[in-house]
């Protein structure tokens, strides 16, 4: 099995693209919610919201992984 630089570069490009799209999607979903997600989770210790945001993040990540793949 040989190392192929073109496959490695493609993986890096798609990983970077996925992270950028994920970051943009998360910011958009944060702006669409009526409350400050970070303030609610960190300052008010809202565990239910933290779980919801975690599952939302997983969903966004799965969608982006399927689209980029």
N, C-alpha and C positions, 0 to 999 in steps of 0.2 A: 504494500500500500504506500503510495507516494504522496507527498505533500503538494497540494496544488494551490498556488498563491491566488489564482483567480477565484477559486471556491472560498478561500479565506476572506478575500476582499468583499465578495458578494455577501457573505455572512455578516461582516462588519457593517456594510452599508445598510442591509436590511435591519439589523439590530438597532443601529442609530436612527433609521427612519421610523421604526416601531416605537422607540422611546420618545422621539419628538412628537409623533402623532398622539401617543398616549398622554403626554404632558399637555398638549393643546386640548385634547378631549376632556381631561380632568379639570383644567382651568375653565373651560366652557360650562361644564356641569356644575362647578363651584359658583360661577356667576349666575346660573339659572336658579339656584336654590335661594329661598327667601332669607336664610340665616347665614352667618359667617361660619362655615364648616370648621375651620381651624380653631376659632374661638370657642365654639361649642364643644369640640372634642378635647382640646387641651386645657382651656380655662375652666369650663363647667363640668368636665369629666362625663360627658354624655356617651355612655357605653353603647347604647342602642344606635345612635348616629354613627359611631365609629365602626360598628359591625356593618351597618348599611353602606357606608362609604367603602369599606373593605371589599364587600361583595360587588359593589358597583365598579370598583377598580379592577377586580378580577374579570368581570364581564367585559369591560372595555379592553383589557389586555387580551382576552381570548378572541374577541372580534378582530382586533388589529393583527394578532398573530395569524389568524385564518386569512385575512385580506392580504397580508404581506407575503405569506407563504405561497 
